Amino acid sequence: TNNDRVQVFSADGKFLREWGSRGDGDGQFTTPFGIAISTSGEVYIADSINDRVQAFNTDGEFLRKWGSLGSGDGQFVDPVGIGVDGSGNVYVANSGSAFVQVFNADGDFLRKWDTRSGDDIRGHGPTSIAVDNSGNVYVADAANERIKVFTTTGGYLMQWGSTGRGPGQFKDPFWIGLDRSGNVYVTDFGTNSVQKFSVKLQIP
């Protein structure tokens, strides 16, 4: 985030290319956080301090942007997490509010939902988001030390995690990722660790 750029590497760590610089112009960033790539090869960046999303092709050519500071539909307050589903819809976790917003690939607002649950005790803090092949949406709620799972329309499915340093506990879970088998990987800032989970959804 401090270098305000995107770097691309091969699977064996060879540097391939980079793009971006500090600023608020097209193709520039101020503290970029989340990144997601669609099946069509478009690269979406959550440009946090600029309160927007930017889209590029895999060569780093600027395609489009959307978003501004605010609490309305299509507006953001420190967007940090971003994910894409199999249909190309873009999900944005907004750390400055409790909402996930969903857009089509062109940036048109589709819907949003509140990620808060009844037993949250620390407000809100969605920081990262990932969508699996079945359309389940995983949200890392760093403020409440847990992972929450929703449908693509915001229907609650399940959650896990609590405050602590043991297996399945967290101290600021910030990033979340999925592999092709559906396993969930969570980076936990407070313990400097990565935890891996095998999830079987318990649908209400």
N, CA, C and O of each residue as an XYZ file, in Angstrom:
816
protein
N       0.814     -1.217      0.000
C       0.000      0.000      0.000
C       0.853      1.275      0.000
O       0.448      2.276     -0.591
N       2.016      1.261      0.645
C       2.811      2.483      0.749
C       3.421      2.912     -0.579
O       3.725      4.090     -0.766
N       3.603      1.971     -1.503
C       4.173      2.309     -2.806
C       3.121      2.690     -3.831
O       3.459      3.139     -4.926
N       1.847      2.519     -3.493
C       0.743      2.945     -4.348
C       0.881      2.430     -5.773
O       0.808      3.197     -6.733
N       1.081      1.117     -5.900
C       1.229      0.517     -7.212
C       0.813     -0.952     -7.153
O       0.652     -1.533     -6.080
N       0.649     -1.519     -8.320
C       0.375     -2.950     -8.469
C       1.593     -3.590     -9.108
O       2.124     -3.074    -10.092
N       2.038     -4.711     -8.557
C       3.127     -5.471     -9.153
C       2.616     -6.864     -9.532
O       1.805     -7.455     -8.819
N       3.094     -7.369    -10.645
C       2.672     -8.663    -11.159
C       3.886     -9.588    -11.232
O       4.952     -9.200    -11.710
N       3.701    -10.824    -10.747
C       4.773    -11.806    -10.741
C       4.278    -13.111    -11.353
O       3.079    -13.390    -11.355
N       5.203    -13.902    -11.868
C       4.873    -15.244    -12.321
C       4.678    -16.140    -11.103
O       4.954    -15.731     -9.976
N       4.201    -17.364    -11.332
C       3.942    -18.277    -10.228
C       5.205    -18.624     -9.453
O       5.122    -18.991     -8.280
N       6.370    -18.517    -10.080
C       7.618    -18.811     -9.378
C       8.316    -17.562     -8.853
O       9.490    -17.608     -8.485
N       7.573    -16.422     -8.819
C       8.092    -15.210     -8.191
C       8.875    -14.285     -9.095
O       9.475    -13.328     -8.606
N       8.893    -14.532    -10.399
C       9.612    -13.656    -11.321
C       8.804    -12.390    -11.573
O       7.619    -12.457    -11.899
N       9.449    -11.232    -11.422
C       8.767     -9.954    -11.660
C       8.409     -9.819    -13.134
O       9.236    -10.076    -14.009
N       7.175     -9.416    -13.401
C       6.718     -9.263    -14.774
C       6.466     -7.810    -15.156
O       6.939     -7.353    -16.196
N       5.726     -7.082    -14.324
C       5.401     -5.696    -14.663
C       4.761     -5.024    -13.449
O       4.437     -5.676    -12.456
N       4.591     -3.720    -13.551
C       3.940     -2.949    -12.502
C       3.240     -1.756    -13.108
O       3.556     -1.337    -14.222
N       2.288     -1.208    -12.372
C       1.654      0.031    -12.777
C       1.130      0.764    -11.555
O       0.919      0.178    -10.494
N       0.922      2.084    -11.736
C       0.375      2.911    -10.664
C       1.397      3.837    -10.055
O       2.602      3.596    -10.128
N       0.905      4.896     -9.455
C       1.713      5.855     -8.712
C       0.781      6.579     -7.751
O      -0.438      6.423     -7.830
N       1.340      7.360     -6.855
C       0.508      8.028     -5.857
C      -0.238      9.204     -6.482
O       0.349     10.022     -7.191
N      -1.542      9.274     -6.208
C      -2.345     10.368     -6.719
C      -3.806      9.973     -6.812
O      -4.198      8.894     -6.367
N      -4.607     10.850     -7.390
C      -6.032     10.575     -7.529
C      -6.493     10.601     -8.976
O      -7.693     10.663     -9.243
N      -5.553     10.556     -9.915
C      -5.905     10.493    -11.321
C      -6.207      9.069    -11.754
O      -6.064      8.130    -10.972
N      -6.624      8.915    -12.997
C      -6.895      7.586    -13.523
C      -5.611      6.762    -13.499
O      -4.571      7.204    -13.989
N      -5.690      5.569    -12.930
C      -4.515      4.707    -12.850
C      -3.576      5.033    -11.709
O      -2.536      4.389    -11.566
N      -3.918      6.016    -10.895
C      -3.129      6.339     -9.706
C      -3.885      5.851     -8.468
O      -5.092      5.608     -8.511
N      -3.144      5.713     -7.362
C      -3.727      5.191     -6.135
C      -3.283      6.014     -4.932
O      -2.234      6.657     -4.939
N      -4.122      5.970     -3.899
C      -3.714      6.412     -2.578
C      -4.148      5.331     -1.597
O      -5.311      5.251     -1.204
N      -3.185      4.506     -1.216
C      -3.383      3.349     -0.342
C      -4.323      2.321     -0.974
O      -5.439      2.132     -0.491
N      -3.889      1.658     -2.042
C      -4.680      0.563     -2.601
C      -4.619     -0.653     -1.691
O      -3.547     -1.014     -1.207
N      -5.758     -1.282     -1.456
C      -5.801     -2.460     -0.587
C      -6.190     -3.697     -1.377
O      -5.319     -4.401     -1.888
N      -7.490     -3.973     -1.487
C      -7.942     -5.223     -2.069
C      -7.747     -5.290     -3.572
O      -7.743     -4.270     -4.262
N      -7.583     -6.532     -4.075
C      -7.456     -6.768     -5.504
C      -8.219     -8.040     -5.849
O      -8.203     -9.005     -5.085
N      -8.882     -8.042     -6.993
C      -9.617     -9.221     -7.459
C      -9.561     -9.249     -8.971
O      -9.525     -8.204     -9.621
N      -9.554    -10.453     -9.533
C      -9.467    -10.633    -10.977
C     -10.659    -11.448    -11.439
O     -10.931    -12.517    -10.892
N     -11.366    -10.958    -12.434
C     -12.535    -11.657    -12.951
C     -12.105    -12.770    -13.896
O     -10.951    -12.825    -14.322
N     -13.046    -13.658    -14.221
C     -12.740    -14.743    -15.151
C     -12.424    -14.214    -16.548
O     -11.793    -14.911    -17.343
N     -12.856    -12.991    -16.854
C     -12.549    -12.386    -18.151
C     -11.223    -11.639    -18.143
O     -10.812    -11.083    -19.162
N     -10.546    -11.626    -16.981
C      -9.213    -11.042    -16.912
C      -9.168     -9.574    -16.547
O      -8.134     -8.934    -16.738
N     -10.240     -9.023    -16.035
C     -10.198     -7.631    -15.577
C      -9.745     -7.593    -14.118
O     -10.157     -8.419    -13.303
N      -8.897     -6.626    -13.810
C      -8.296     -6.492    -12.489
C      -8.953     -5.313    -11.777
O      -8.922     -4.183    -12.263
N      -9.550     -5.595    -10.614
C     -10.245     -4.570     -9.845
C      -9.442     -4.253     -8.582
O      -9.003     -5.153     -7.868
N      -9.261     -2.968     -8.325
C      -8.480     -2.507     -7.177
C      -9.359     -1.631     -6.294
O     -10.011     -0.705     -6.776
N      -9.371     -1.932     -4.983
C     -10.026     -1.054     -4.013
C      -9.043      0.050     -3.648
O      -8.098     -0.179     -2.893
N      -9.265      1.244     -4.183
C      -8.396      2.403     -3.989
C      -8.891      3.148     -2.752
O      -9.698      4.071     -2.857
N      -8.402      2.741     -1.583
C      -9.062      3.034     -0.313
C      -9.212      4.517     -0.015
O     -10.332      5.000      0.148
N      -8.114      5.241      0.057
C      -8.183      6.644      0.470
C      -8.882      7.497     -0.579
O      -9.447      8.539     -0.245
N      -8.855      7.078     -1.836
C      -9.578      7.801     -2.880
C     -11.049      7.398     -2.962
O     -11.797      7.929     -3.783
N     -11.467      6.448     -2.099
C     -12.874      6.049     -1.985
C     -13.474      5.664     -3.335
O     -14.516      6.177     -3.743
N     -12.783      4.741     -4.019
C     -13.261      4.325     -5.330
C     -12.717      2.948     -5.690
O     -11.840      2.408     -5.017
N     -13.257      2.403     -6.761
C     -12.760      1.181     -7.370
C     -12.235      1.523     -8.748
O     -12.859      2.286     -9.484
N     -11.090      0.963     -9.099
C     -10.552      1.127    -10.439
C     -10.401     -0.240    -11.098
O     -10.084     -1.232    -10.442
N     -10.637     -0.271    -12.416
C     -10.532     -1.513    -13.179
C      -9.464     -1.359    -14.258
O      -9.340     -0.306    -14.884
N      -8.692     -2.435    -14.466
C      -7.608     -2.465    -15.438
C      -7.654     -3.790    -16.189
O      -8.290     -4.745    -15.743
N      -6.972     -3.839    -17.336
C      -6.711     -5.149    -17.908
C      -5.426     -5.698    -17.287
O      -4.774     -5.008    -16.503
N      -5.064     -6.920    -17.630
C      -3.915     -7.542    -16.967
C      -2.580     -6.923    -17.370
O      -1.551     -7.223    -16.764
N      -2.586     -6.063    -18.389
C      -1.376     -5.321    -18.748
C      -1.262     -4.006    -18.001
O      -0.277     -3.284    -18.158
N      -2.273     -3.686    -17.182
C      -2.245     -2.463    -16.401
C      -2.865     -1.266    -17.085
O      -2.722     -0.144    -16.600
N      -3.551     -1.473    -18.199
C      -4.203     -0.358    -18.884
C      -5.506     -0.014    -18.164
O      -6.335     -0.885    -17.902
N      -5.668      1.265    -17.852
C      -6.854      1.735    -17.138
C      -8.090      1.523    -17.994
O      -8.091      1.836    -19.184
N      -9.146      0.990    -17.384
C     -10.405      0.755    -18.082
C     -11.523      1.662    -17.601
O     -12.182      2.323    -18.404
N     -11.739      1.695    -16.287
C     -12.843      2.493    -15.756
C     -12.685      2.651    -14.247
O     -11.843      2.000    -13.629
N     -13.496      3.514    -13.670
C     -13.503      3.711    -12.222
C     -14.899      4.078    -11.785
O     -15.716      4.524    -12.591
N     -15.179      3.887    -10.491
C     -16.434      4.362     -9.930
C     -16.285      4.543     -8.428
O     -15.406      3.959     -7.793
N     -17.173      5.373     -7.875
C     -17.175      5.610     -6.439
C     -16.745      7.010     -6.065
O     -16.037      7.683     -6.814
N     -17.185      7.438     -4.895
C     -16.805      8.723     -4.311
C     -17.049      8.618     -2.814
O     -17.655      7.655     -2.345
N     -16.582      9.601     -2.071
C     -16.759      9.592     -0.627
C     -18.213      9.862     -0.260
O     -18.810     10.828     -0.734
N     -18.778      9.008      0.582
C     -20.141      9.219      1.034
C     -20.777      7.928      1.512
O     -20.156      6.866      1.482
N     -22.023      8.031      1.952
C     -22.737      6.881      2.502
C     -23.867      6.407      1.603
O     -24.624      5.514      1.981
N     -23.991      6.993      0.418
C     -25.055      6.599     -0.490
C     -24.684      5.377     -1.317
O     -23.563      4.876     -1.236
N     -25.633      4.908     -2.109
C     -25.366      3.779     -2.994
C     -24.256      4.154     -3.982
O     -24.306      5.204     -4.622
N     -23.264      3.284     -4.090
C     -22.145      3.551     -4.989
C     -21.095      4.471     -4.415
O     -20.140      4.826     -5.107
N     -21.251      4.869     -3.154
C     -20.241      5.678     -2.478
C     -19.542      4.842     -1.409
O     -20.061      3.818     -0.966
N     -18.358      5.295     -1.002
C     -17.546      4.516     -0.078
C     -16.927      5.383      1.005
O     -16.769      6.594      0.854
N     -16.581      4.713      2.112
C     -15.720      5.287      3.133
C     -14.639      4.246      3.407
O     -14.869      3.283      4.139
N     -13.472      4.440      2.825
C     -12.344      3.512      2.969
C     -12.683      2.098      2.505
O     -12.686      1.177      3.322
N     -12.964      1.902      1.230
C     -13.163      0.536      0.729
C     -11.838     -0.211      0.739
O     -10.842      0.294      0.222
N     -11.813     -1.398      1.315
C     -10.552     -2.144      1.403
C     -10.635     -3.543      0.797
O      -9.652     -4.026      0.235
N     -11.782     -4.199      0.901
C     -11.908     -5.553      0.385
C     -12.698     -5.580     -0.905
O     -13.638     -4.804     -1.077
N     -12.319     -6.481     -1.828
C     -13.013     -6.557     -3.108
C     -12.971     -7.994     -3.607
O     -11.958     -8.680     -3.475
N     -14.083     -8.439     -4.183
C     -14.170     -9.785     -4.731
C     -15.033     -9.774     -5.982
O     -15.791     -8.833     -6.218
N     -14.912    -10.837     -6.788
C     -15.677    -10.950     -8.026
C     -16.306    -12.335     -8.079
O     -15.655    -13.327     -7.750
N     -17.579    -12.407     -8.495
C     -18.209    -13.715     -8.630
C     -18.086    -14.227    -10.063
O     -17.518    -13.553    -10.922
N     -18.617    -15.414    -10.315
C     -18.477    -16.034    -11.620
C     -19.197    -15.312    -12.734
O     -18.910    -15.548    -13.907
N     -20.139    -14.426    -12.389
C     -20.863    -13.636    -13.386
C     -20.204    -12.296    -13.657
O     -20.687    -11.519    -14.480
N     -19.100    -12.020    -12.965
C     -18.392    -10.759    -13.158
C     -18.856     -9.634    -12.277
O     -18.380     -8.509    -12.426
N     -19.787     -9.897    -11.345
C     -20.217     -8.861    -10.418
C     -19.138     -8.610     -9.375
O     -18.436     -9.534     -8.965
N     -19.011     -7.371     -8.952
C     -17.935     -6.935     -8.061
C     -18.512     -6.608     -6.690
O     -19.469     -5.843     -6.577
N     -17.921     -7.197     -5.644
C     -18.358     -7.010     -4.263
C     -17.307     -6.194     -3.527
O     -16.119     -6.512     -3.575
N     -17.745     -5.144     -2.849
C     -16.821     -4.235     -2.172
C     -17.153     -4.185     -0.687
O     -18.277     -3.865     -0.300
N     -16.155     -4.505      0.143
C     -16.283     -4.402      1.596
C     -15.805     -3.016      2.013
O     -14.670     -2.627      1.737
N     -16.669     -2.295      2.668
C     -16.444     -0.894      2.995
C     -16.100     -0.783      4.477
O     -16.995     -0.856      5.319
N     -14.821     -0.607      4.811
C     -14.418     -0.637      6.218
C     -14.997      0.521      7.020
O     -15.069      0.445      8.246
N     -15.407      1.584      6.350
C     -15.981      2.722      7.052
C     -17.457      2.585      7.340
O     -18.056      3.487      7.926
N     -18.063      1.469      6.938
C     -19.460      1.201      7.265
C     -19.619     -0.300      7.386
O     -18.653     -1.043      7.213
N     -20.827     -0.754      7.682
C     -21.069     -2.188      7.859
C     -21.529     -2.861      6.575
O     -21.854     -4.048      6.591
N     -21.565     -2.134      5.464
C     -22.210     -2.640      4.267
C     -21.237     -3.236      3.259
O     -20.111     -2.768      3.094
N     -21.713     -4.287      2.589
C     -21.113     -4.772      1.353
C     -21.965     -4.232      0.206
O     -23.192     -4.315      0.247
N     -21.311     -3.682     -0.812
C     -22.015     -3.204     -1.993
C     -21.641     -4.078     -3.183
O     -20.510     -4.552     -3.295
N     -22.615     -4.282     -4.074
C     -22.414     -5.128     -5.245
C     -22.661     -4.303     -6.502
O     -23.615     -3.530     -6.575
N     -21.784     -4.479     -7.490
C     -21.852     -3.739     -8.750
C     -21.701     -4.720     -9.912
O     -21.143     -5.805     -9.747
N     -22.194     -4.338    -11.071
C     -21.849     -5.129    -12.244
C     -20.460     -4.730    -12.728
O     -19.835     -3.838    -12.154
N     -19.978     -5.379    -13.770
C     -18.601     -5.149    -14.213
C     -18.367     -3.720    -14.695
O     -17.228     -3.255    -14.721
N     -19.431     -3.021    -15.074
C     -19.303     -1.637    -15.526
C     -19.340     -0.635    -14.381
O     -19.160      0.563    -14.596
N     -19.574     -1.127    -13.152
C     -19.629     -0.242    -12.006
C     -21.014      0.257    -11.661
O     -21.158      1.143    -10.819
N     -22.039     -0.296    -12.297
C     -23.415      0.089    -11.971
C     -23.824     -0.575    -10.653
O     -23.632     -1.777    -10.471
N     -24.380      0.207     -9.749
C     -24.801     -0.306     -8.450
C     -25.942     -1.300     -8.614
O     -26.899     -1.037     -9.342
N     -25.841     -2.458     -7.930
C     -26.884     -3.471     -7.980
C     -27.627     -3.604     -6.669
O     -28.858     -3.598     -6.655
N     -26.901     -3.724     -5.560
C     -27.535     -3.940     -4.264
C     -26.485     -3.800     -3.165
O     -25.291     -3.669     -3.436
N     -26.952     -3.830     -1.932
C     -26.051     -3.811     -0.792
C     -26.716     -4.540      0.360
O     -27.927     -4.765      0.358
N     -25.902     -4.908      1.351
C     -26.477     -5.493      2.558
C     -25.617     -5.174      3.764
O     -24.421     -4.901      3.655
N     -26.264     -5.220      4.916
C     -25.641     -4.928      6.203
C     -24.998     -6.210      6.729
O     -25.671     -7.236      6.829
N     -23.722     -6.169      7.064
C     -23.021     -7.366      7.538
C     -23.119     -7.560      9.045
O     -22.605     -8.549      9.567
N     -23.760     -6.650      9.749
C     -23.833     -6.768     11.201
C     -24.752     -7.909     11.621
O     -25.780     -8.161     10.992
N     -24.368     -8.592     12.690
C     -25.214     -9.622     13.284
C     -25.511     -9.249     14.723
O     -24.863     -8.370     15.292
N     -26.486     -9.917     15.307
C     -27.012     -9.494     16.601
C     -26.024     -9.549     17.745
O     -26.174     -8.815     18.723
N     -25.008    -10.407     17.647
C     -24.060    -10.527     18.747
C     -22.762     -9.783     18.509
O     -21.801     -9.971     19.255
N     -22.710     -8.935     17.478
C     -21.535     -8.085     17.292
C     -21.412     -7.128     18.472
O     -22.393     -6.505     18.877
N     -20.212     -7.014     19.017
C     -20.028     -6.141     20.172
C     -19.063     -4.994     19.895
O     -18.861     -4.127     20.745
N     -18.468     -4.993     18.699
C     -17.474     -3.960     18.394
C     -17.834     -3.195     17.122
O     -16.961     -2.873     16.316
N     -19.101     -2.910     16.950
C     -19.497     -2.121     15.792
C     -19.401     -2.921     14.519
O     -20.054     -3.956     14.380
N     -18.595     -2.454     13.588
C     -18.475     -3.117     12.297
C     -17.043     -2.989     11.805
O     -16.297     -2.120     12.256
N     -16.674     -3.838     10.900
C     -15.317     -3.771     10.377
C     -15.045     -4.746      9.263
O     -14.048     -5.466      9.326
N     -15.910     -4.811      8.209
C     -15.591     -5.696      7.090
C     -14.342     -5.208      6.357
O     -14.286     -4.066      5.898
N     -13.357     -6.075      6.254
C     -12.072     -5.656      5.680
C     -11.695     -6.409      4.423
O     -10.927     -5.896      3.610
N     -12.211     -7.607      4.242
C     -11.848     -8.399      3.076
C     -13.042     -9.234      2.664
O     -13.915     -9.536      3.478
N     -13.073     -9.607      1.379
C     -14.230    -10.323      0.853
C     -13.761    -11.271     -0.237
O     -12.850    -10.950     -1.001
N     -14.388    -12.442     -0.306
C     -14.074    -13.417     -1.341
C     -15.343    -14.180     -1.681
O     -16.191    -14.402     -0.817
N     -15.475    -14.581     -2.946
C     -16.662    -15.283     -3.419
C     -16.239    -16.632     -3.977
O     -15.350    -16.701     -4.826
N     -16.874    -17.714     -3.506
C     -16.484    -19.037     -3.997
C     -17.254    -19.407     -5.266
O     -18.094    -18.643     -5.742
N     -16.952    -20.596     -5.807
C     -17.547    -21.012     -7.078
C     -19.039    -21.281     -6.982
O     -19.730    -21.340     -7.999
N     -19.536    -21.443     -5.763
C     -20.965    -21.673     -5.557
C     -21.728    -20.382     -5.271
O     -22.943    -20.406     -5.072
N     -21.019    -19.263     -5.250
C     -21.670    -17.986     -4.998
C     -21.814    -17.626     -3.547
O     -22.588    -16.729     -3.213
N     -21.086    -18.304     -2.658
C     -21.084    -17.920     -1.254
C     -20.066    -16.802     -1.033
O     -18.951    -16.858     -1.550
N     -20.456    -15.796     -0.265
C     -19.638    -14.602     -0.081
C     -19.060    -14.610      1.333
O     -19.809    -14.574      2.310
N     -17.744    -14.657      1.447
C     -17.050    -14.693      2.727
C     -16.541    -13.290      3.052
O     -15.895    -12.644      2.227
N     -16.838    -12.836      4.253
C     -16.444    -11.498      4.686
C     -15.636    -11.607      5.973
O     -16.091    -12.211      6.944
N     -14.448    -11.028      5.984
C     -13.649    -10.956      7.206
C     -14.080     -9.725      7.997
O     -13.921     -8.591      7.544
N     -14.624     -9.965      9.181
C     -15.075     -8.886     10.068
C     -14.012     -8.702     11.146
O     -14.077     -9.318     12.210
N     -13.033     -7.848     10.857
C     -11.893     -7.693     11.768
C     -12.304     -7.134     13.115
O     -11.733     -7.508     14.139
N     -13.282     -6.249     13.132
C     -13.678     -5.622     14.391
C     -14.237     -6.631     15.378
O     -14.048     -6.495     16.587
N     -14.924     -7.645     14.865
C     -15.561     -8.632     15.738
C     -14.852     -9.979     15.736
O     -15.381    -10.961     16.258
N     -13.644    -10.032     15.145
C     -12.787    -11.222     15.193
C     -13.499    -12.462     14.665
O     -13.508    -13.502     15.325
N     -14.099    -12.359     13.476
C     -14.830    -13.498     12.939
C     -14.931    -13.434     11.423
O     -14.683    -12.398     10.807
N     -15.302    -14.567     10.839
C     -15.595    -14.656      9.421
C     -17.092    -14.884      9.273
O     -17.668    -15.710      9.980
N     -17.724    -14.158      8.360
C     -19.148    -14.304      8.111
C     -19.368    -14.726      6.660
O     -18.604    -14.348      5.772
N     -20.411    -15.508      6.432
C     -20.709    -16.014      5.100
C     -22.146    -15.641      4.730
O     -23.074    -15.789      5.526
N     -22.299    -15.151      3.489
C     -23.595    -14.704      2.990
C     -23.846    -15.276      1.601
O     -22.922    -15.744      0.935
N     -25.096    -15.236      1.174
C     -25.408    -15.483     -0.228
C     -25.060    -14.232     -1.028
O     -24.733    -13.194     -0.453
N     -25.131    -14.329     -2.346
C     -24.809    -13.168     -3.178
C     -25.837    -12.051     -3.063
O     -25.587    -10.932     -3.511
N     -26.988    -12.343     -2.468
C     -27.991    -11.295     -2.240
C     -28.002    -10.828     -0.793
O     -28.866    -10.044     -0.401
N     -27.045    -11.305      0.008
C     -26.924    -10.825      1.376
C     -27.584    -11.678      2.424
O     -27.610    -11.300      3.595
N     -28.125    -12.828      2.039
C     -28.725    -13.716      3.023
C     -27.655    -14.332      3.927
O     -26.653    -14.859      3.444
N     -27.876    -14.261      5.234
C     -26.898    -14.794      6.184
C     -26.874    -16.317      6.144
O     -27.924    -16.960      6.137
N     -25.656    -16.900      6.116
C     -25.501    -18.342      6.129
C     -24.854    -18.850      7.415
O     -25.394    -19.745      8.066
N     -23.711    -18.292      7.786
C     -23.020    -18.783      8.974
C     -21.891    -17.829      9.338
O     -21.591    -16.889      8.602
N     -21.274    -18.085     10.482
C     -20.089    -17.342     10.892
C     -19.273    -18.205     11.839
O     -19.789    -19.148     12.439
N     -17.985    -17.869     11.968
C     -17.154    -18.549     12.953
C     -16.050    -17.615     13.408
O     -15.725    -16.634     12.740
N     -15.473    -17.944     14.579
C     -14.375    -17.161     15.128
C     -14.747    -16.459     16.419
O     -15.915    -16.169     16.679
N     -13.733    -16.196     17.217
C     -13.889    -15.443     18.457
C     -12.541    -14.817     18.774
O     -11.550    -15.095     18.099
N     -12.498    -13.978     19.791
C     -11.263    -13.301     20.153
C     -10.334    -14.255     20.898
O     -10.737    -14.891     21.871
N      -9.111    -14.348     20.442
C      -8.150    -15.207     21.110
C      -6.999    -15.581     20.202
O      -6.903    -15.101     19.073
N      -6.128    -16.437     20.701
C      -4.949    -16.846     19.952
C      -4.928    -18.339     19.643
O      -3.940    -18.849     19.115
N      -6.005    -19.038     19.967
C      -6.072    -20.460     19.706
C      -6.570    -20.754     18.301
O      -6.925    -19.833     17.565
N      -6.602    -22.038     17.916
C      -7.143    -22.420     16.611
C      -8.584    -21.939     16.443
O      -9.422    -22.151     17.319
N      -8.861    -21.300     15.327
C     -10.200    -20.792     15.068
C     -10.518    -19.487     15.757
O     -11.637    -18.986     15.654
N      -9.539    -18.923     16.465
C      -9.708    -17.610     17.092
C      -8.845    -16.590     16.355
O      -7.902    -16.946     15.648
N      -9.188    -15.315     16.535
C      -8.499    -14.268     15.788
C      -8.178    -13.061     16.663
O      -8.812    -12.804     17.686
N      -7.161    -12.335     16.208
C      -6.838    -11.010     16.746
C      -6.611    -10.097     15.548
O      -5.472     -9.850     15.152
N      -7.692     -9.603     14.980
C      -7.684     -8.739     13.804
C      -7.499     -9.536     12.511
O      -6.481     -9.379     11.836
N      -8.463    -10.386     12.158
C      -8.406    -11.098     10.870
C      -8.675    -10.131      9.727
O      -9.763     -9.561      9.640
N      -7.706     -9.943      8.863
C      -7.830     -8.852      7.901
C      -8.070     -9.321      6.470
O      -8.924     -8.757      5.785
N      -7.347    -10.331      5.995
C      -7.493    -10.778      4.606
C      -8.023    -12.192      4.559
O      -7.758    -13.001      5.448
N      -8.766    -12.477      3.524
C      -9.361    -13.792      3.351
C      -9.195    -14.225      1.900
O      -9.332    -13.419      0.980
N      -8.897    -15.510      1.707
C      -8.743    -16.042      0.365
C      -9.287    -17.457      0.291
O      -9.429    -18.126      1.314
N      -9.591    -17.912     -0.913
C     -10.163    -19.234     -1.136
C      -9.327    -19.986     -2.160
O      -8.781    -19.386     -3.085
N      -9.227    -21.308     -1.993
C      -8.604    -22.101     -3.039
C      -9.683    -22.839     -3.833
O     -10.871    -22.714     -3.535
N      -9.274    -23.595     -4.827
C     -10.239    -24.229     -5.723
C     -11.037    -25.331     -5.044
O     -12.089    -25.735     -5.540
N     -10.547    -25.814     -3.924
C     -11.259    -26.856     -3.187
C     -12.250    -26.286     -2.182
O     -12.949    -27.042     -1.507
N     -12.318    -24.961     -2.075
C     -13.239    -24.325     -1.152
C     -12.684    -24.093      0.228
O     -13.416    -23.666      1.121
N     -11.391    -24.364      0.431
C     -10.776    -24.061      1.720
C     -10.596    -22.554      1.871
O     -10.393    -21.838      0.891
N     -10.675    -22.091      3.103
C     -10.621    -20.665      3.401
C      -9.328    -20.355      4.154
O      -8.991    -21.031      5.126
N      -8.612    -19.336      3.704
C      -7.361    -18.917      4.324
C      -7.545    -17.514      4.896
O      -8.030    -16.617      4.208
N      -7.160    -17.331      6.143
C      -7.346    -16.043      6.824
C      -6.006    -15.579      7.386
O      -5.358    -16.311      8.134
N      -5.589    -14.363      7.028
C      -4.401    -13.772      7.648
C      -4.837    -13.000      8.879
O      -5.762    -12.189      8.829
N      -4.154    -13.266      9.986
C      -4.514    -12.680     11.270
C      -3.390    -11.751     11.709
O      -2.331    -12.204     12.144
N      -3.631    -10.436     11.592
C      -2.595     -9.453     11.901
C      -2.105     -9.565     13.338
O      -0.907     -9.461     13.602
N      -3.025     -9.775     14.256
C      -2.668     -9.747     15.671
C      -1.783    -10.880     16.115
O      -1.079    -10.763     17.118
N      -1.804    -11.987     15.379
C      -0.973    -13.139     15.743
C       0.085    -13.439     14.684
O       0.831    -14.410     14.807
N       0.152    -12.603     13.640
C       1.132    -12.800     12.558
C       1.078    -14.226     12.014
O       2.108    -14.878     11.846
N      -0.134    -14.695     11.743
C      -0.303    -16.072     11.305
C      -1.342    -16.155     10.199
O      -2.114    -15.223      9.969
N      -1.340    -17.302      9.520
C      -2.372    -17.640      8.556
C      -3.080    -18.897      9.053
O      -2.424    -19.869      9.426
N      -4.400    -18.886      9.062
C      -5.175    -20.059      9.439
C      -5.952    -20.565      8.223
O      -6.443    -19.782      7.410
N      -6.051    -21.886      8.121
C      -6.760    -22.525      7.018
C      -7.955    -23.288      7.570
O      -7.848    -23.989      8.576
N      -9.103    -23.143      6.896
C     -10.333    -23.778      7.341
C     -10.978    -24.549      6.189
O     -10.911    -24.128      5.035
N     -11.590    -25.657      6.509
C     -12.417    -26.411      5.588
C     -13.857    -26.185      6.007
O     -14.251    -26.563      7.110
N     -14.642    -25.575      5.142
C     -15.959    -25.093      5.544
C     -17.064    -25.929      4.917
O     -17.082    -26.146      3.705
N     -17.975    -26.391      5.747
C     -19.222    -26.992      5.294
C     -20.342    -26.072      5.759
O     -20.615    -25.956      6.954
N     -20.974    -25.430      4.809
C     -21.957    -24.422      5.154
C     -23.157    -25.027      5.863
O     -23.725    -26.032      5.435
N     -23.522    -24.379      6.965
C     -24.712    -24.752      7.708
C     -25.803    -23.742      7.369
O     -25.916    -22.693      8.004
N     -26.598    -24.074      6.366
C     -27.575    -23.126      5.869
C     -28.822    -23.161      6.750
O     -29.409    -24.225      6.948
N     -29.233    -21.995      7.285
C     -30.425    -21.952      8.167
C     -31.667    -22.456      7.466
O     -32.744    -22.485      8.063
